[in-house]
């Protein structure tokens, strides 16, 4: 008799990310059945792309909006999709569930009413409790329900999977809430590189043609005044030193019109600069191949995170793997201490906040640097780290089954 595959369910309380795709692929090729539930509208992500990583993708096609007369048509039109989504959610019988924030209030509800009797692993993605020093400060920027839901998830999940430094969870309790009793089983599992994404080192760089350095930034931007100004200052410093900056900016959490307005607001001051290049967003695999033609990836530090310093000191991001997969060394803000900790063993520490970046880049042995990138890419690999993740999942599943 054919052995039934263990069923891993991912519940994404937001638009799915590339990290989630990579996790799906990882479990799938290690003989798990993978299922993705995502609460977003179908036009916010490429469902066909995610079907490569998941045996089944079930989308709510519903964006939670405030009830109003204006939105009544939207509710009527999308309710059948949401009903179908909830029907499948109720019927699924997983081996384990990985709940991904996004919306912590959604994960609290899903855990309480759908997955309470199954092993439930919480992946907070960005940890709200890291951004603020007190509850009053936090309430100026986010809702109490979302904060209490994060607390619930930390205390009531069976395990926590997080993507920052191994120490980052120790900073949660005692700031927003006096005490948070975090569950004992936790694992730091970063957004590693995927062999599927890795491209050969590009020997036909744009810089070979014009003898000038080309840097690239991929991802979104925070639009709070502090972060906006500091990131604009960083870009301006590069442009003023005749270093090209290529940007592939994308936000999955707003409409195309909102995205266009936000991008114009952020980058409008650079559009006329011949060293600044704003590009259309691309699918993840196309993006890696595209950016391999540049010399360096860019990783900014958001000043929004300086309020506590925890995110600056302990966070990481999918940008690291994207740049490594493209074969690019990374220029990053030295305040990103955990990123710095990852880069230094490979002698890949190049700092964005140096005053004369051009001088630093001109002195670099780029061929030697790229060899170090290849070494780090090999070490920073999803498959090489899967055994830790698999052991973590199995430990939690066994302990939950033994519970009364």
C-alpha positions as CSV (number, residue, x, y, z in Angstrom):
1,X,0.0,0.0,0.0
2,X,1.3,3.4,-0.9
3,X,2.2,5.5,2.1
4,X,0.2,8.7,2.5
5,X,2.1,11.9,2.5
6,X,2.1,14.1,5.5
7,X,0.0,17.2,4.8
8,X,1.6,20.6,5.7
9,X,-0.9,23.4,5.5
10,X,0.3,27.0,5.2
11,X,-2.2,29.7,6.2
12,X,-1.0,33.0,4.8
13,X,-2.9,35.9,6.4
14,X,-1.6,38.2,3.7
15,X,-0.4,38.1,0.1
16,X,2.0,35.1,-0.2
17,X,5.7,35.9,-0.2
18,X,8.7,34.4,-2.0
19,X,9.9,33.0,1.3
20,X,6.6,31.1,1.5
21,X,7.0,29.7,-2.0
22,X,10.5,28.5,-1.1
23,X,9.2,26.8,2.1
24,X,6.5,25.1,0.0
25,X,8.9,23.8,-2.5
26,X,11.2,22.6,0.3
27,X,8.5,20.5,1.9
28,X,7.1,19.3,-1.4
29,X,10.3,17.8,-2.7
30,X,10.9,16.2,0.7
31,X,7.7,14.1,0.2
32,X,5.2,16.3,2.0
33,X,1.8,17.3,0.6
34,X,1.7,21.1,0.7
35,X,-1.5,23.2,0.7
36,X,-1.6,27.0,0.8
37,X,-4.6,28.9,2.1
38,X,-4.2,32.7,1.4
39,X,-6.5,35.5,2.4
40,X,-6.1,38.0,-0.4
41,X,-7.6,38.9,-3.8
42,X,-6.7,36.7,-6.7
43,X,-5.3,39.6,-8.7
44,X,-2.8,40.4,-5.9
45,X,-0.6,37.4,-6.7
46,X,0.3,34.9,-9.4
47,X,-1.6,31.8,-8.4
48,X,0.0,29.7,-11.2
49,X,3.4,30.5,-9.9
50,X,2.6,29.3,-6.4
51,X,1.1,26.1,-7.8
52,X,4.7,25.0,-8.5
53,X,5.3,24.9,-4.7
54,X,1.9,23.8,-3.4
55,X,-0.2,20.8,-4.4
56,X,-3.2,23.0,-3.9
57,X,-3.7,26.8,-3.6
58,X,-6.9,28.0,-2.1
59,X,-7.5,31.7,-2.2
60,X,-10.3,33.6,-0.4
61,X,-10.4,36.2,-3.1
62,X,-11.6,38.5,-0.4
63,X,-10.1,41.6,1.1
64,X,-11.4,42.5,4.6
65,X,-12.9,46.0,4.4
66,X,-15.1,48.0,6.7
67,X,-18.8,47.2,6.2
68,X,-20.5,50.2,4.5
69,X,-23.1,51.0,1.8
70,X,-20.2,51.7,-0.5
71,X,-18.7,48.2,0.0
72,X,-22.0,46.2,0.0
73,X,-21.6,45.2,-3.7
74,X,-18.0,44.0,-3.0
75,X,-19.3,41.8,-0.1
76,X,-22.1,40.4,-2.2
77,X,-19.8,39.6,-5.1
78,X,-17.0,38.0,-3.1
79,X,-19.0,36.2,-0.4
80,X,-19.2,33.0,-2.5
81,X,-15.4,32.8,-2.8
82,X,-15.0,33.4,1.0
83,X,-17.6,30.7,1.8
84,X,-15.8,28.2,-0.4
85,X,-12.5,29.1,1.2
86,X,-13.9,28.6,4.7
87,X,-15.5,25.3,3.6
88,X,-12.1,23.9,2.5
89,X,-10.5,25.3,5.7
90,X,-13.0,23.4,7.8
91,X,-12.6,20.1,6.0
92,X,-8.8,20.0,5.8
93,X,-7.0,17.5,8.2
94,X,-3.4,18.6,8.3
95,X,-0.3,16.9,9.8
96,X,0.8,20.4,10.9
97,X,-0.2,24.0,10.2
98,X,2.2,27.0,9.6
99,X,0.3,30.2,10.2
100,X,2.0,33.2,8.5
101,X,1.3,36.8,9.6
102,X,0.3,39.4,8.0
103,X,-2.8,39.8,10.1
104,X,-2.4,38.3,13.6
105,X,-6.1,38.7,14.3
106,X,-6.8,36.3,11.4
107,X,-4.3,33.7,12.8
108,X,-5.9,33.9,16.2
109,X,-9.4,33.2,14.8
110,X,-8.1,30.4,12.5
111,X,-6.2,28.8,15.4
112,X,-9.2,29.0,17.7
113,X,-11.9,27.8,15.3
114,X,-10.2,25.6,12.7
115,X,-6.9,24.3,13.9
116,X,-6.9,24.1,17.7
117,X,-6.5,20.3,17.7
118,X,-3.7,20.3,15.1
119,X,0.0,21.2,15.6
120,X,0.1,24.9,14.9
121,X,3.3,26.7,14.2
122,X,3.4,30.5,14.1
123,X,5.5,32.4,11.6
124,X,5.3,36.1,12.6
125,X,7.3,37.4,9.7
126,X,7.6,41.0,11.0
127,X,7.2,41.1,14.8
128,X,5.1,44.1,15.9
129,X,6.4,43.9,19.4
130,X,9.9,44.8,18.1
131,X,8.9,48.2,16.8
132,X,7.7,50.0,19.9
133,X,8.9,50.6,23.5
134,X,5.4,50.7,25.2
135,X,1.8,49.9,24.6
136,X,0.9,53.6,24.4
137,X,3.5,54.2,21.7
138,X,2.3,51.1,19.8
139,X,-1.3,52.2,19.8
140,X,-0.3,55.4,18.0
141,X,0.6,53.2,15.0
142,X,-1.5,50.0,15.1
143,X,-4.7,48.6,16.7
144,X,-4.9,47.0,20.1
145,X,-6.6,43.9,18.6
146,X,-3.6,43.2,16.3
147,X,-1.2,43.6,19.2
148,X,-3.2,41.3,21.5
149,X,-3.5,38.8,18.7
150,X,0.3,38.7,18.3
151,X,0.5,38.0,22.0
152,X,-2.0,35.2,21.7
153,X,-0.1,33.6,18.8
154,X,3.2,33.7,20.8
155,X,1.6,32.1,23.8
156,X,-0.9,29.6,22.2
157,X,0.9,28.2,19.2
158,X,2.7,24.9,19.5
159,X,5.9,26.3,18.1
160,X,7.4,29.5,16.6
161,X,9.3,29.7,13.3
162,X,11.0,33.1,12.9
163,X,13.3,34.5,10.3
164,X,15.6,36.8,12.3
165,X,18.5,36.1,14.6
166,X,18.2,33.2,17.1
167,X,18.1,35.8,20.0
168,X,15.3,38.0,18.6
169,X,12.4,36.4,20.5
170,X,14.1,37.3,23.9
171,X,13.2,41.0,23.3
172,X,9.4,40.5,23.0
173,X,8.3,40.2,26.6
174,X,8.2,43.2,28.9
175,X,7.7,46.1,26.5
176,X,4.3,46.2,24.8
177,X,2.9,43.8,27.4
178,X,4.4,43.2,30.8
179,X,4.8,39.5,30.2
180,X,4.4,37.2,27.3
181,X,4.9,33.5,27.9
182,X,6.4,32.4,24.6
183,X,6.1,28.7,23.8
184,X,9.3,26.7,24.4
185,X,9.8,25.3,20.9
186,X,11.2,27.9,18.5
187,X,13.4,27.9,15.5
188,X,15.3,30.7,13.7
189,X,15.0,29.7,10.0
190,X,16.0,32.5,7.6
191,X,14.8,33.1,4.0
192,X,17.7,31.1,2.6
193,X,18.7,30.7,-1.1
194,X,17.0,28.2,-3.3
195,X,18.9,26.2,-5.9
196,X,16.0,26.7,-8.2
197,X,16.6,30.4,-8.2
198,X,20.4,30.5,-8.4
199,X,21.7,31.8,-11.7
200,X,25.3,31.4,-13.0
201,X,27.6,34.4,-12.3
202,X,26.8,37.0,-15.0
203,X,30.0,37.9,-16.9
204,X,28.3,40.5,-19.1
205,X,27.8,43.2,-16.5
206,X,26.5,46.6,-17.6
207,X,29.6,48.0,-15.9
208,X,31.7,46.4,-18.6
209,X,30.2,48.7,-21.2
210,X,30.2,52.0,-19.4
211,X,33.0,51.4,-16.8
212,X,30.6,52.7,-14.0
213,X,29.2,50.8,-11.0
214,X,25.6,49.6,-11.1
215,X,23.7,48.9,-7.9
216,X,20.2,47.5,-7.5
217,X,17.5,47.5,-4.9
218,X,14.5,45.1,-4.9
219,X,11.5,45.2,-2.7
220,X,9.2,47.7,-1.1
221,X,9.9,50.9,1.0
222,X,8.4,52.2,4.2
223,X,6.8,55.6,3.6
224,X,7.0,57.1,7.1
225,X,8.9,60.4,7.0
226,X,12.0,59.2,8.8
227,X,12.6,56.1,6.7
228,X,11.7,58.0,3.5
229,X,14.2,60.7,4.1
230,X,17.0,58.4,5.2
231,X,16.6,56.0,2.2
232,X,16.3,59.0,-0.2
233,X,19.6,60.3,1.4
234,X,21.3,57.0,0.8
235,X,20.2,56.9,-2.8
236,X,21.2,60.5,-3.4
237,X,24.7,59.8,-1.9
238,X,25.2,57.0,-4.4
239,X,23.9,59.1,-7.3
240,X,26.1,62.0,-6.4
241,X,29.1,59.7,-6.7
242,X,28.1,58.7,-10.2
243,X,27.0,55.2,-9.0
244,X,23.9,53.9,-10.9
245,X,20.9,52.9,-8.8
246,X,18.4,50.5,-10.3
247,X,15.1,50.0,-8.4
248,X,12.5,47.2,-8.8
249,X,9.9,48.4,-6.3
250,X,6.7,46.5,-5.6
251,X,4.0,46.6,-3.0
252,X,1.5,43.7,-3.0
253,X,-0.7,45.4,-0.4
254,X,-2.1,48.2,-2.4
255,X,-3.9,48.8,-5.7
256,X,-1.9,49.5,-8.8
257,X,-2.9,53.2,-8.6
258,X,-1.8,53.4,-5.0
259,X,1.4,51.7,-5.8
260,X,2.2,54.1,-8.7
261,X,1.4,57.1,-6.5
262,X,3.6,55.7,-3.7
263,X,6.5,55.0,-6.1
264,X,6.3,58.5,-7.7
265,X,6.1,60.1,-4.2
266,X,9.3,58.2,-3.1
267,X,11.4,58.3,-6.3
268,X,10.0,61.3,-8.1
269,X,12.9,63.5,-7.0
270,X,15.4,61.2,-8.8
271,X,13.5,60.5,-12.1
272,X,15.5,63.2,-14.0
273,X,18.9,61.9,-12.7
274,X,20.7,59.9,-15.4
275,X,22.1,57.5,-12.8
276,X,18.7,56.6,-11.4
277,X,16.7,53.8,-13.2
278,X,13.2,52.8,-12.1
279,X,12.1,49.4,-13.6
280,X,8.9,47.5,-13.8
281,X,8.4,44.7,-11.3
282,X,9.1,41.2,-12.4
283,X,8.2,37.6,-11.4
284,X,10.7,36.3,-8.8
285,X,12.7,34.0,-11.1
286,X,12.8,36.6,-13.9
287,X,13.9,39.2,-11.3
288,X,17.0,37.2,-10.2
289,X,18.2,36.7,-13.7
290,X,17.5,40.4,-14.5
291,X,19.4,41.8,-11.6
292,X,22.5,39.5,-12.2
293,X,23.7,42.1,-14.7
294,X,24.4,44.6,-12.0
295,X,27.4,44.8,-9.6
296,X,25.9,45.1,-6.1
297,X,22.6,44.7,-4.3
298,X,21.4,47.3,-1.8
299,X,20.0,46.8,1.6
300,X,18.7,49.9,3.4
301,X,18.0,50.3,7.1
302,X,14.6,51.9,7.9
303,X,14.9,54.6,10.5
304,X,11.3,53.7,11.5
305,X,13.0,50.7,13.2
306,X,15.4,52.9,15.3
307,X,12.7,53.5,17.9
308,X,13.8,50.3,19.7
309,X,16.8,49.2,17.6
310,X,15.6,45.6,17.8
311,X,14.8,45.2,14.1
312,X,18.0,46.9,13.1
313,X,20.0,44.5,15.4
314,X,18.2,41.2,14.7
315,X,16.2,41.2,11.5
316,X,17.1,39.9,8.1
317,X,15.1,39.7,4.8
318,X,14.6,37.8,1.6
319,X,16.7,40.5,-0.1
320,X,19.9,38.7,1.1
321,X,19.0,35.5,-0.7
322,X,17.7,37.3,-3.8
323,X,21.1,39.1,-4.2
324,X,23.1,36.0,-3.5
325,X,21.0,33.9,-5.9
326,X,21.8,36.6,-8.5
327,X,25.5,36.3,-7.6
328,X,25.7,39.9,-6.2
329,X,27.7,41.2,-3.3
330,X,25.6,43.4,-1.0
331,X,26.1,47.0,0.1
332,X,24.2,47.4,3.4
333,X,23.7,49.7,6.3
334,X,26.2,48.9,9.1
335,X,23.4,49.3,11.7
336,X,21.9,46.0,10.4
337,X,23.9,44.1,13.0
338,X,22.6,40.6,12.2
339,X,23.0,41.1,8.5
340,X,26.6,42.2,9.3
341,X,27.0,39.1,11.4
342,X,26.1,36.9,8.4
343,X,28.3,38.8,6.0
344,X,31.6,39.2,7.9
345,X,32.7,35.5,7.9
346,X,32.8,35.7,4.1
347,X,34.5,39.2,4.0
348,X,31.4,40.5,2.3
349,X,30.9,43.5,4.7
350,X,30.5,46.6,2.5
351,X,28.8,49.5,4.2
352,X,26.2,51.7,2.6
353,X,26.8,54.5,5.2
354,X,30.4,55.0,4.4
355,X,31.0,58.6,3.2
356,X,33.0,57.7,0.1
357,X,31.4,54.5,-1.2
358,X,32.9,55.0,-4.7
359,X,36.4,54.9,-3.3
360,X,35.7,51.7,-1.4
361,X,34.2,50.0,-4.5
362,X,37.1,51.0,-6.7
363,X,39.5,49.3,-4.3
364,X,37.6,46.0,-4.3
365,X,38.9,42.9,-6.0
366,X,35.5,42.1,-7.5
367,X,36.4,38.6,-8.8
368,X,37.6,37.5,-5.4
369,X,34.4,39.0,-3.9
370,X,32.1,37.1,-6.2
371,X,33.9,33.8,-5.2
372,X,32.9,34.6,-1.6
373,X,29.4,35.3,-2.7
374,X,29.3,31.8,-4.3
375,X,30.6,30.3,-1.1
376,X,28.0,32.0,1.0
377,X,25.3,31.1,-1.5
378,X,26.2,27.5,-1.1
379,X,26.2,27.7,2.8
380,X,23.1,29.8,2.9
381,X,21.0,27.2,1.1
382,X,17.4,26.0,1.9
383,X,18.2,22.4,1.3
384,X,21.2,22.3,3.5
385,X,19.1,23.7,6.3
386,X,16.0,21.5,5.8
387,X,17.0,18.9,8.3
388,X,16.7,21.5,11.1
389,X,13.3,22.6,10.0
390,X,12.1,19.0,9.5
391,X,13.3,18.0,13.0
392,X,11.6,21.1,14.5
393,X,8.2,20.1,12.8
394,X,8.5,16.5,13.9
395,X,9.3,17.4,17.5
396,X,6.3,19.6,17.7
397,X,4.0,17.1,16.1
398,X,5.1,14.4,18.5
399,X,4.7,16.5,21.5
400,X,1.2,17.7,20.5
401,X,0.1,14.1,19.9
402,X,1.3,13.1,23.4
403,X,-0.7,15.9,25.0
404,X,-4.0,14.9,26.8
